Amino acid sequence: MSTSSPEHHGGDRARRARSGAVGRRSPRSGTEPVTAKSPLGLRLILSGVFLPMFGVATVAFAMWAGQSGPGDDPGRGPLIVLAVVCGVLALLAAVGLLAVLRRLRHERGER
């Protein structure tokens, strides 16, 4: 009998058959628990905190870059780089937040 058969893992495998399977690059090794879950609550809190923080930082750096003159220190270039970096991090936090909310909805049985 294979260690990845439904009988080996119990009925829980049928209910959580797709959970965590998206993006998996290698097959299950069999050493991790079947019911292992990522800490969705912590991920939700971190995304909820960092999304607005990086969003505000993006706007602040962009406005600062727009108001800086040719002889100002820091110059316009570094401020634009900071605005772009903060924007990318805000985007990643938004994607993380959407992924967590989607998984929470899926685990609750909602569509």
C-alpha positions in Angstrom: 0.0 0.0 0.0 1.3 3.5 -0.9 1.9 5.9 2.0 -0.1 8.6 0.1 -3.3 6.6 -0.2 -6.5 8.0 1.2 -6.7 5.0 3.6 -3.3 5.9 5.1 -4.3 9.5 5.8 -7.9 8.8 6.9 -11.0 10.8 5.8 -9.2 14.1 6.4 -7.4 13.7 3.0 -10.6 13.8 1.0 -11.8 17.0 2.7 -8.5 18.8 2.3 -7.4 17.2 -1.0 -6.6 20.5 -2.7 -5.5 22.5 0.3 -1.9 23.6 -0.2 -1.5 21.7 -3.5 -1.4 24.8 -5.7 2.2 25.8 -6.2 3.7 22.7 -4.7 6.9 21.9 -6.6 7.6 18.5 -5.3 5.3 15.7 -4.2 4.6 15.1 -0.5 7.5 13.3 1.2 5.2 11.7 3.7 7.1 13.1 6.7 4.9 16.2 7.2 1.6 16.0 9.0 -1.5 15.7 6.7 -3.2 18.4 8.8 -0.3 20.8 8.7 -1.5 24.4 8.1 0.3 27.6 7.7 -0.5 30.2 10.4 -3.3 32.0 8.6 -4.1 34.3 11.5 -0.5 35.6 11.7 -0.4 36.0 7.9 -3.7 37.9 8.1 -2.4 40.3 10.8 0.9 40.9 9.0 -0.7 41.6 5.7 -3.3 43.8 7.3 -0.6 45.8 9.1 2.0 46.1 6.2 -0.5 46.8 3.4 -1.5 50.2 4.7 2.0 50.9 6.0 3.6 50.3 2.6 0.8 52.1 0.8 1.2 55.2 2.9 5.0 55.0 2.4 4.6 54.7 -1.3 2.4 57.9 -1.5 4.7 59.8 0.9 7.9 58.9 -1.0 6.3 59.7 -4.4 5.0 63.1 -3.1 8.5 63.8 -1.6 10.1 62.9 -4.9 7.7 65.2 -6.8 8.5 68.1 -4.5 12.3 67.7 -4.4 14.4 70.1 -6.4 17.7 69.6 -8.3 19.9 70.3 -5.4 17.9 68.6 -2.6 19.3 65.8 -0.6 18.1 63.0 -1.0 17.6 63.5 -4.7 14.6 62.6 -6.7 16.2 59.3 -8.0 16.5 57.6 -4.6 13.1 58.8 -3.5 11.5 57.3 -6.6 13.3 54.0 -6.0 12.0 54.0 -2.4 8.5 54.7 -3.7 8.7 51.9 -6.2 10.0 49.4 -3.6 7.3 50.3 -1.1 4.7 50.0 -3.9 5.9 46.5 -4.8 5.9 45.5 -1.1 2.3 46.9 -0.8 1.3 44.8 -3.8 2.8 41.7 -2.3 1.0 42.4 1.0 -2.3 42.8 -0.9 -1.7 39.5 -2.8 -0.9 37.8 0.5 -4.0 39.2 2.1 -6.2 38.0 -0.8 -4.6 34.6 -0.6 -5.3 34.3 3.1 -8.9 35.4 2.8 -9.4 33.0 -0.1 -8.0 30.1 2.0 -10.1 31.1 5.0 -13.2 31.2 2.9 -12.4 27.8 1.3 -11.8 26.2 4.7 -15.1 27.4 6.0 -16.8 25.9 3.0 -17.9 29.2 1.4 -17.4 30.0 -2.3 
